[in-house]
């Protein structure tokens, strides 16, 4: 291997690939949180009319959140 090939290693690119990977990962995390939020909103909207009978209340928000997390 020549000296010029050794110098053109990882330091030649700098931190640019690392920042690109971090941006891609951050974008993926934001996308997944967005999809989770939409899924939660859609589920709550679908369950809105399910507490019409006796003893079928969905409970408080904390209980609903706990059950949703377990699911």
PDB file with one MODEL, atoms N, CA, C and O in Angstrom:
MODEL        1
ATOM      1  N   UNK A   1       0.853  -1.170   0.000  1.00  0.00           N
ATOM      2  CA  UNK A   1       0.000   0.000   0.000  1.00  0.00           C
ATOM      3  C   UNK A   1       0.897   1.232   0.000  1.00  0.00           C
ATOM      4  O   UNK A   1       1.895   1.274   0.720  1.00  0.00           O
ATOM      5  N   UNK A   2       0.557   2.207  -0.782  1.00  0.00           N
ATOM      6  CA  UNK A   2       1.389   3.401  -0.876  1.00  0.00           C
ATOM      7  C   UNK A   2       1.049   4.383   0.236  1.00  0.00           C
ATOM      8  O   UNK A   2       0.022   4.255   0.901  1.00  0.00           O
ATOM      9  N   UNK A   3       1.912   5.348   0.424  1.00  0.00           N
ATOM     10  CA  UNK A   3       1.704   6.355   1.464  1.00  0.00           C
ATOM     11  C   UNK A   3       0.488   7.216   1.146  1.00  0.00           C
ATOM     12  O   UNK A   3      -0.231   7.633   2.054  1.00  0.00           O
ATOM     13  N   UNK A   4       0.251   7.486  -0.130  1.00  0.00           N
ATOM     14  CA  UNK A   4      -0.909   8.307  -0.493  1.00  0.00           C
ATOM     15  C   UNK A   4      -2.223   7.568  -0.226  1.00  0.00           C
ATOM     16  O   UNK A   4      -3.230   8.193   0.107  1.00  0.00           O
ATOM     17  N   UNK A   5      -2.214   6.256  -0.369  1.00  0.00           N
ATOM     18  CA  UNK A   5      -3.412   5.474  -0.073  1.00  0.00           C
ATOM     19  C   UNK A   5      -3.702   5.465   1.417  1.00  0.00           C
ATOM     20  O   UNK A   5      -4.862   5.466   1.827  1.00  0.00           O
ATOM     21  N   UNK A   6      -2.656   5.456   2.226  1.00  0.00           N
ATOM     22  CA  UNK A   6      -2.865   5.494   3.675  1.00  0.00           C
ATOM     23  C   UNK A   6      -3.398   6.845   4.118  1.00  0.00           C
ATOM     24  O   UNK A   6      -4.192   6.923   5.056  1.00  0.00           O
ATOM     25  N   UNK A   7      -2.967   7.917   3.451  1.00  0.00           N
ATOM     26  CA  UNK A   7      -3.427   9.250   3.830  1.00  0.00           C
ATOM     27  C   UNK A   7      -4.869   9.498   3.385  1.00  0.00           C
ATOM     28  O   UNK A   7      -5.553  10.335   3.973  1.00  0.00           O
ATOM     29  N   UNK A   8      -5.333   8.807   2.388  1.00  0.00           N
ATOM     30  CA  UNK A   8      -6.687   9.013   1.878  1.00  0.00           C
ATOM     31  C   UNK A   8      -7.695   8.135   2.609  1.00  0.00           C
ATOM     32  O   UNK A   8      -8.772   7.867   2.077  1.00  0.00           O
ATOM     33  N   UNK A   9      -7.372   7.688   3.803  1.00  0.00           N
ATOM     34  CA  UNK A   9      -8.234   6.818   4.592  1.00  0.00           C
ATOM     35  C   UNK A   9      -9.400   7.568   5.199  1.00  0.00           C
ATOM     36  O   UNK A   9      -9.926   8.498   4.588  1.00  0.00           O
ATOM     37  N   UNK A  10      -9.804   7.184   6.375  1.00  0.00           N
ATOM     38  CA  UNK A  10     -10.990   7.761   7.009  1.00  0.00           C
ATOM     39  C   UNK A  10     -10.889   9.251   7.280  1.00  0.00           C
ATOM     40  O   UNK A  10     -11.906   9.945   7.273  1.00  0.00           O
ATOM     41  N   UNK A  11      -9.684   9.760   7.520  1.00  0.00           N
ATOM     42  CA  UNK A  11      -9.567  11.180   7.843  1.00  0.00           C
ATOM     43  C   UNK A  11      -9.805  12.064   6.628  1.00  0.00           C
ATOM     44  O   UNK A  11     -10.123  13.243   6.782  1.00  0.00           O
ATOM     45  N   UNK A  12      -9.660  11.523   5.427  1.00  0.00           N
ATOM     46  CA  UNK A  12      -9.875  12.326   4.223  1.00  0.00           C
ATOM     47  C   UNK A  12     -11.346  12.717   4.086  1.00  0.00           C
ATOM     48  O   UNK A  12     -11.646  13.815   3.615  1.00  0.00           O
ATOM     49  N   UNK A  13     -12.242  11.864   4.477  1.00  0.00           N
ATOM     50  CA  UNK A  13     -13.670  12.157   4.357  1.00  0.00           C
ATOM     51  C   UNK A  13     -14.158  13.042   5.494  1.00  0.00           C
ATOM     52  O   UNK A  13     -15.194  13.693   5.359  1.00  0.00           O
ATOM     53  N   UNK A  14     -13.449  13.080   6.590  1.00  0.00           N
ATOM     54  CA  UNK A  14     -13.856  13.888   7.727  1.00  0.00           C
ATOM     55  C   UNK A  14     -15.038  13.264   8.448  1.00  0.00           C
ATOM     56  O   UNK A  14     -15.223  12.047   8.442  1.00  0.00           O
ATOM     57  N   UNK A  15     -15.819  14.112   9.058  1.00  0.00           N
ATOM     58  CA  UNK A  15     -16.978  13.639   9.823  1.00  0.00           C
ATOM     59  C   UNK A  15     -18.255  13.638   8.998  1.00  0.00           C
ATOM     60  O   UNK A  15     -19.332  13.351   9.521  1.00  0.00           O
ATOM     61  N   UNK A  16     -18.147  13.946   7.758  1.00  0.00           N
ATOM     62  CA  UNK A  16     -19.305  14.026   6.884  1.00  0.00           C
ATOM     63  C   UNK A  16     -20.139  12.744   6.853  1.00  0.00           C
ATOM     64  O   UNK A  16     -21.361  12.832   6.980  1.00  0.00           O
ATOM     65  N   UNK A  17     -19.548  11.561   6.691  1.00  0.00           N
ATOM     66  CA  UNK A  17     -20.365  10.338   6.709  1.00  0.00           C
ATOM     67  C   UNK A  17     -21.036  10.085   8.059  1.00  0.00           C
ATOM     68  O   UNK A  17     -22.153   9.571   8.118  1.00  0.00           O
ATOM     69  N   UNK A  18     -20.349  10.448   9.135  1.00  0.00           N
ATOM     70  CA  UNK A  18     -20.945  10.255  10.461  1.00  0.00           C
ATOM     71  C   UNK A  18     -22.160  11.160  10.643  1.00  0.00           C
ATOM     72  O   UNK A  18     -23.182  10.737  11.182  1.00  0.00           O
ATOM     73  N   UNK A  19     -22.043  12.412  10.190  1.00  0.00           N
ATOM     74  CA  UNK A  19     -23.181  13.328  10.301  1.00  0.00           C
ATOM     75  C   UNK A  19     -24.334  12.892   9.400  1.00  0.00           C
ATOM     76  O   UNK A  19     -25.500  13.028   9.773  1.00  0.00           O
ATOM     77  N   UNK A  20     -24.016  12.373   8.227  1.00  0.00           N
ATOM     78  CA  UNK A  20     -25.067  11.884   7.327  1.00  0.00           C
ATOM     79  C   UNK A  20     -25.797  10.700   7.950  1.00  0.00           C
ATOM     80  O   UNK A  20     -27.020  10.600   7.853  1.00  0.00           O
ATOM     81  N   UNK A  21     -25.051   9.804   8.590  1.00  0.00           N
ATOM     82  CA  UNK A  21     -25.683   8.660   9.255  1.00  0.00           C
ATOM     83  C   UNK A  21     -26.539   9.120  10.426  1.00  0.00           C
ATOM     84  O   UNK A  21     -27.624   8.582  10.648  1.00  0.00           O
ATOM     85  N   UNK A  22     -26.062  10.112  11.178  1.00  0.00           N
ATOM     86  CA  UNK A  22     -26.841  10.623  12.313  1.00  0.00           C
ATOM     87  C   UNK A  22     -28.128  11.282  11.828  1.00  0.00           C
ATOM     88  O   UNK A  22     -29.182  11.113  12.442  1.00  0.00           O
ATOM     89  N   UNK A  23     -28.048  12.038  10.722  1.00  0.00           N
ATOM     90  CA  UNK A  23     -29.258  12.666  10.171  1.00  0.00           C
ATOM     91  C   UNK A  23     -30.249  11.619   9.690  1.00  0.00           C
ATOM     92  O   UNK A  23     -31.455  11.763   9.890  1.00  0.00           O
ATOM     93  N   UNK A  24     -29.749  10.570   9.060  1.00  0.00           N
ATOM     94  CA  UNK A  24     -30.638   9.506   8.585  1.00  0.00           C
ATOM     95  C   UNK A  24     -31.308   8.809   9.756  1.00  0.00           C
ATOM     96  O   UNK A  24     -32.501   8.510   9.701  1.00  0.00           O
ATOM     97  N   UNK A  25     -30.558   8.550  10.808  1.00  0.00           N
ATOM     98  CA  UNK A  25     -31.125   7.894  11.985  1.00  0.00           C
ATOM     99  C   UNK A  25     -32.147   8.801  12.662  1.00  0.00           C
ATOM    100  O   UNK A  25     -33.205   8.332  13.083  1.00  0.00           O
ATOM    101  N   UNK A  26     -31.845  10.089  12.770  1.00  0.00           N
ATOM    102  CA  UNK A  26     -32.789  11.026  13.373  1.00  0.00           C
ATOM    103  C   UNK A  26     -34.072  11.101  12.551  1.00  0.00           C
ATOM    104  O   UNK A  26     -35.168  11.143  13.109  1.00  0.00           O
ATOM    105  N   UNK A  27     -33.936  11.119  11.234  1.00  0.00           N
ATOM    106  CA  UNK A  27     -35.122  11.128  10.374  1.00  0.00           C
ATOM    107  C   UNK A  27     -35.970   9.889  10.567  1.00  0.00           C
ATOM    108  O   UNK A  27     -37.198   9.970  10.585  1.00  0.00           O
ATOM    109  N   UNK A  28     -35.321   8.738  10.713  1.00  0.00           N
ATOM    110  CA  UNK A  28     -36.053   7.495  10.932  1.00  0.00           C
ATOM    111  C   UNK A  28     -36.779   7.512  12.275  1.00  0.00           C
ATOM    112  O   UNK A  28     -37.921   7.062  12.372  1.00  0.00           O
ATOM    113  N   UNK A  29     -36.120   8.030  13.306  1.00  0.00           N
ATOM    114  CA  UNK A  29     -36.752   8.111  14.627  1.00  0.00           C
ATOM    115  C   UNK A  29     -37.963   9.037  14.578  1.00  0.00           C
ATOM    116  O   UNK A  29     -39.014   8.710  15.129  1.00  0.00           O
ATOM    117  N   UNK A  30     -37.827  10.180  13.928  1.00  0.00           N
ATOM    118  CA  UNK A  30     -38.952  11.121  13.807  1.00  0.00           C
ATOM    119  C   UNK A  30     -40.098  10.474  13.031  1.00  0.00           C
ATOM    120  O   UNK A  30     -41.262  10.618  13.407  1.00  0.00           O
ATOM    121  N   UNK A  31     -39.776   9.768  11.960  1.00  0.00           N
ATOM    122  CA  UNK A  31     -40.808   9.081  11.180  1.00  0.00           C
ATOM    123  C   UNK A  31     -41.531   8.033  12.019  1.00  0.00           C
ATOM    124  O   UNK A  31     -42.757   7.939  11.966  1.00  0.00           O
ATOM    125  N   UNK A  32     -40.791   7.247  12.788  1.00  0.00           N
ATOM    126  CA  UNK A  32     -41.420   6.209  13.602  1.00  0.00           C
ATOM    127  C   UNK A  32     -42.290   6.801  14.708  1.00  0.00           C
ATOM    128  O   UNK A  32     -43.371   6.283  14.989  1.00  0.00           O
ATOM    129  N   UNK A  33     -41.825   7.887  15.341  1.00  0.00           N
ATOM    130  CA  UNK A  33     -42.662   8.539  16.347  1.00  0.00           C
ATOM    131  C   UNK A  33     -43.918   9.125  15.708  1.00  0.00           C
ATOM    132  O   UNK A  33     -44.994   9.074  16.304  1.00  0.00           O
ATOM    133  N   UNK A  34     -43.794   9.675  14.513  1.00  0.00           N
ATOM    134  CA  UNK A  34     -44.963  10.188  13.806  1.00  0.00           C
ATOM    135  C   UNK A  34     -45.965   9.090  13.491  1.00  0.00           C
ATOM    136  O   UNK A  34     -47.168   9.264  13.683  1.00  0.00           O
ATOM    137  N   UNK A  35     -45.465   7.955  13.006  1.00  0.00           N
ATOM    138  CA  UNK A  35     -46.356   6.821  12.725  1.00  0.00           C
ATOM    139  C   UNK A  35     -47.009   6.291  13.995  1.00  0.00           C
ATOM    140  O   UNK A  35     -48.183   5.920  13.979  1.00  0.00           O
ATOM    141  N   UNK A  36     -46.263   6.252  15.093  1.00  0.00           N
ATOM    142  CA  UNK A  36     -46.843   5.803  16.361  1.00  0.00           C
ATOM    143  C   UNK A  36     -47.935   6.761  16.819  1.00  0.00           C
ATOM    144  O   UNK A  36     -48.977   6.326  17.309  1.00  0.00           O
ATOM    145  N   UNK A  37     -47.703   8.064  16.664  1.00  0.00           N
ATOM    146  CA  UNK A  37     -48.716   9.049  17.039  1.00  0.00           C
ATOM    147  C   UNK A  37     -49.980   8.921  16.207  1.00  0.00           C
ATOM    148  O   UNK A  37     -51.089   8.996  16.736  1.00  0.00           O
ATOM    149  N   UNK A  38     -49.814   8.728  14.906  1.00  0.00           N
ATOM    150  CA  UNK A  38     -50.977   8.546  14.025  1.00  0.00           C
ATOM    151  C   UNK A  38     -51.715   7.265  14.394  1.00  0.00           C
ATOM    152  O   UNK A  38     -52.945   7.241  14.420  1.00  0.00           O
ATOM    153  N   UNK A  39     -50.969   6.202  14.677  1.00  0.00           N
ATOM    154  CA  UNK A  39     -51.598   4.943  15.080  1.00  0.00           C
ATOM    155  C   UNK A  39     -52.363   5.081  16.382  1.00  0.00           C
ATOM    156  O   UNK A  39     -53.449   4.522  16.534  1.00  0.00           O
ATOM    157  N   UNK A  40     -51.793   5.830  17.329  1.00  0.00           N
ATOM    158  CA  UNK A  40     -52.471   6.041  18.608  1.00  0.00           C
ATOM    159  C   UNK A  40     -53.744   6.860  18.401  1.00  0.00           C
ATOM    160  O   UNK A  40     -54.794   6.537  18.955  1.00  0.00           O
ATOM    161  N   UNK A  41     -53.645   7.911  17.608  1.00  0.00           N
ATOM    162  CA  UNK A  41     -54.818   8.743  17.343  1.00  0.00           C
ATOM    163  C   UNK A  41     -55.906   7.918  16.658  1.00  0.00           C
ATOM    164  O   UNK A  41     -57.077   8.018  17.024  1.00  0.00           O
ATOM    165  N   UNK A  42     -55.531   7.101  15.665  1.00  0.00           N
ATOM    166  CA  UNK A  42     -56.504   6.304  14.933  1.00  0.00           C
ATOM    167  C   UNK A  42     -57.163   5.277  15.852  1.00  0.00           C
ATOM    168  O   UNK A  42     -58.373   5.066  15.777  1.00  0.00           O
ATOM    169  N   UNK A  43     -56.379   4.642  16.715  1.00  0.00           N
ATOM    170  CA  UNK A  43     -56.930   3.654  17.644  1.00  0.00           C
ATOM    171  C   UNK A  43     -57.901   4.310  18.617  1.00  0.00           C
ATOM    172  O   UNK A  43     -58.983   3.778  18.865  1.00  0.00           O
ATOM    173  N   UNK A  44     -57.528   5.450  19.165  1.00  0.00           N
ATOM    174  CA  UNK A  44     -58.420   6.157  20.088  1.00  0.00           C
ATOM    175  C   UNK A  44     -59.697   6.580  19.374  1.00  0.00           C
ATOM    176  O   UNK A  44     -60.778   6.528  19.961  1.00  0.00           O
ATOM    177  N   UNK A  45     -59.588   6.994  18.121  1.00  0.00           N
ATOM    178  CA  UNK A  45     -60.767   7.389  17.356  1.00  0.00           C
ATOM    179  C   UNK A  45     -61.678   6.190  17.099  1.00  0.00           C
ATOM    180  O   UNK A  45     -62.900   6.314  17.180  1.00  0.00           O
ATOM    181  N   UNK A  46     -61.102   5.044  16.795  1.00  0.00           N
ATOM    182  CA  UNK A  46     -61.894   3.839  16.551  1.00  0.00           C
ATOM    183  C   UNK A  46     -62.569   3.338  17.828  1.00  0.00           C
ATOM    184  O   UNK A  46     -63.662   2.775  17.763  1.00  0.00           O
ATOM    185  N   UNK A  47     -61.943   3.531  18.973  1.00  0.00           N
ATOM    186  CA  UNK A  47     -62.479   3.031  20.241  1.00  0.00           C
ATOM    187  C   UNK A  47     -63.455   4.011  20.896  1.00  0.00           C
ATOM    188  O   UNK A  47     -64.034   3.704  21.938  1.00  0.00           O
ATOM    189  N   UNK A  48     -63.637   5.175  20.298  1.00  0.00           N
ATOM    190  CA  UNK A  48     -64.440   6.220  20.931  1.00  0.00           C
ATOM    191  C   UNK A  48     -65.867   5.769  21.248  1.00  0.00           C
ATOM    192  O   UNK A  48     -66.382   6.144  22.301  1.00  0.00           O
ATOM    193  N   UNK A  49     -66.512   5.008  20.421  1.00  0.00           N
ATOM    194  CA  UNK A  49     -67.893   4.619  20.658  1.00  0.00           C
ATOM    195  C   UNK A  49     -68.059   3.270  21.330  1.00  0.00           C
ATOM    196  O   UNK A  49     -69.178   2.764  21.416  1.00  0.00           O
ATOM    197  N   UNK A  50     -66.992   2.680  21.803  1.00  0.00           N
ATOM    198  CA  UNK A  50     -67.064   1.324  22.340  1.00  0.00           C
ATOM    199  C   UNK A  50     -67.528   1.263  23.796  1.00  0.00           C
ATOM    200  O   UNK A  50     -67.700   0.168  24.331  1.00  0.00           O
ATOM    201  N   UNK A  51     -67.730   2.388  24.440  1.00  0.00           N
ATOM    202  CA  UNK A  51     -68.129   2.362  25.842  1.00  0.00           C
ATOM    203  C   UNK A  51     -69.609   2.701  26.014  1.00  0.00           C
ATOM    204  O   UNK A  51     -69.971   3.445  26.925  1.00  0.00           O
ATOM    205  N   UNK A  52     -70.454   2.167  25.159  1.00  0.00           N
ATOM    206  CA  UNK A  52     -71.871   2.472  25.193  1.00  0.00           C
ATOM    207  C   UNK A  52     -72.656   1.593  26.157  1.00  0.00           C
ATOM    208  O   UNK A  52     -73.726   1.997  26.612  1.00  0.00           O
ATOM    209  N   UNK A  53     -72.163   0.418  26.477  1.00  0.00           N
ATOM    210  CA  UNK A  53     -72.888  -0.499  27.347  1.00  0.00           C
ATOM    211  C   UNK A  53     -72.511  -0.316  28.805  1.00  0.00           C
ATOM    212  O   UNK A  53     -71.603   0.450  29.129  1.00  0.00           O
ATOM    213  N   UNK A  54     -73.218  -1.028  29.692  1.00  0.00           N
ATOM    214  CA  UNK A  54     -72.876  -0.929  31.110  1.00  0.00           C
ATOM    215  C   UNK A  54     -71.535  -1.605  31.390  1.00  0.00           C
ATOM    216  O   UNK A  54     -71.227  -2.651  30.819  1.00  0.00           O
ATOM    217  N   UNK A  55     -70.758  -1.010  32.254  1.00  0.00           N
ATOM    218  CA  UNK A  55     -69.448  -1.509  32.701  1.00  0.00           C
ATOM    219  C   UNK A  55     -68.458  -1.666  31.557  1.00  0.00           C
ATOM    220  O   UNK A  55     -67.598  -2.546  31.599  1.00  0.00           O
ATOM    221  N   UNK A  56     -68.569  -0.828  30.540  1.00  0.00           N
ATOM    222  CA  UNK A  56     -67.637  -0.925  29.417  1.00  0.00           C
ATOM    223  C   UNK A  56     -66.820   0.343  29.232  1.00  0.00           C
ATOM    224  O   UNK A  56     -66.301   0.588  28.143  1.00  0.00           O
ATOM    225  N   UNK A  57     -66.697   1.150  30.274  1.00  0.00           N
ATOM    226  CA  UNK A  57     -65.917   2.383  30.157  1.00  0.00           C
ATOM    227  C   UNK A  57     -64.452   2.086  29.865  1.00  0.00           C
ATOM    228  O   UNK A  57     -63.895   1.111  30.370  1.00  0.00           O
ATOM    229  N   UNK A  58     -63.838   2.925  29.053  1.00  0.00           N
ATOM    230  CA  UNK A  58     -62.436   2.737  28.702  1.00  0.00           C
ATOM    231  C   UNK A  58     -61.499   3.149  29.827  1.00  0.00           C
ATOM    232  O   UNK A  58     -60.315   2.815  29.782  1.00  0.00           O
ATOM    233  N   UNK A  59     -61.981   3.853  30.817  1.00  0.00           N
ATOM    234  CA  UNK A  59     -61.137   4.264  31.924  1.00  0.00           C
ATOM    235  C   UNK A  59     -60.477   5.609  31.667  1.00  0.00           C
ATOM    236  O   UNK A  59     -60.704   6.264  30.650  1.00  0.00           O
ATOM    237  N   UNK A  60     -59.652   5.992  32.632  1.00  0.00           N
ATOM    238  CA  UNK A  60     -58.956   7.269  32.526  1.00  0.00           C
ATOM    239  C   UNK A  60     -57.828   7.167  31.496  1.00  0.00           C
ATOM    240  O   UNK A  60     -57.497   6.080  31.023  1.00  0.00           O
ATOM    241  N   UNK A  61     -57.259   8.292  31.166  1.00  0.00           N
ATOM    242  CA  UNK A  61     -56.183   8.321  30.167  1.00  0.00           C
ATOM    243  C   UNK A  61     -54.979   7.501  30.602  1.00  0.00           C
ATOM    244  O   UNK A  61     -54.357   6.836  29.774  1.00  0.00           O
ATOM    245  N   UNK A  62     -54.638   7.536  31.894  1.00  0.00           N
ATOM    246  CA  UNK A  62     -53.508   6.757  32.391  1.00  0.00           C
ATOM    247  C   UNK A  62     -53.722   5.268  32.219  1.00  0.00           C
ATOM    248  O   UNK A  62     -52.807   4.545  31.826  1.00  0.00           O
ATOM    249  N   UNK A  63     -54.920   4.809  32.510  1.00  0.00           N
ATOM    250  CA  UNK A  63     -55.223   3.382  32.344  1.00  0.00           C
ATOM    251  C   UNK A  63     -55.181   3.000  30.872  1.00  0.00           C
ATOM    252  O   UNK A  63     -54.623   1.965  30.506  1.00  0.00           O
ATOM    253  N   UNK A  64     -55.770   3.836  30.035  1.00  0.00           N
ATOM    254  CA  UNK A  64     -55.777   3.586  28.598  1.00  0.00           C
ATOM    255  C   UNK A  64     -54.351   3.534  28.055  1.00  0.00           C
ATOM    256  O   UNK A  64     -54.022   2.659  27.255  1.00  0.00           O
ATOM    257  N   UNK A  65     -53.503   4.471  28.489  1.00  0.00           N
ATOM    258  CA  UNK A  65     -52.114   4.499  28.045  1.00  0.00           C
ATOM    259  C   UNK A  65     -51.373   3.250  28.506  1.00  0.00           C
ATOM    260  O   UNK A  65     -50.598   2.674  27.743  1.00  0.00           O
ATOM    261  N   UNK A  66     -51.602   2.827  29.747  1.00  0.00           N
ATOM    262  CA  UNK A  66     -50.952   1.617  30.251  1.00  0.00           C
ATOM    263  C   UNK A  66     -51.342   0.383  29.466  1.00  0.00           C
ATOM    264  O   UNK A  66     -50.488  -0.442  29.141  1.00  0.00           O
ATOM    265  N   UNK A  67     -52.608   0.247  29.161  1.00  0.00           N
ATOM    266  CA  UNK A  67     -53.071  -0.910  28.387  1.00  0.00           C
ATOM    267  C   UNK A  67     -52.536  -0.843  26.967  1.00  0.00           C
ATOM    268  O   UNK A  67     -52.159  -1.867  26.398  1.00  0.00           O
ATOM    269  N   UNK A  68     -52.498   0.341  26.396  1.00  0.00           N
ATOM    270  CA  UNK A  68     -52.011   0.495  25.035  1.00  0.00           C
ATOM    271  C   UNK A  68     -50.530   0.143  24.944  1.00  0.00           C
ATOM    272  O   UNK A  68     -50.103  -0.484  23.974  1.00  0.00           O
ATOM    273  N   UNK A  69     -49.749   0.535  25.936  1.00  0.00           N
ATOM    274  CA  UNK A  69     -48.318   0.210  25.945  1.00  0.00           C
ATOM    275  C   UNK A  69     -48.117  -1.290  26.052  1.00  0.00           C
ATOM    276  O   UNK A  69     -47.249  -1.846  25.380  1.00  0.00           O
ATOM    277  N   UNK A  70     -48.906  -1.952  26.887  1.00  0.00           N
ATOM    278  CA  UNK A  70     -48.782  -3.400  27.034  1.00  0.00           C
ATOM    279  C   UNK A  70     -49.117  -4.101  25.725  1.00  0.00           C
ATOM    280  O   UNK A  70     -48.483  -5.095  25.370  1.00  0.00           O
ATOM    281  N   UNK A  71     -50.114  -3.587  25.004  1.00  0.00           N
ATOM    282  CA  UNK A  71     -50.467  -4.201  23.716  1.00  0.00           C
ATOM    283  C   UNK A  71     -49.322  -4.061  22.756  1.00  0.00           C
ATOM    284  O   UNK A  71     -49.414  -4.512  21.614  1.00  0.00           O
TER     285      UNK A  71
ENDMDL
END
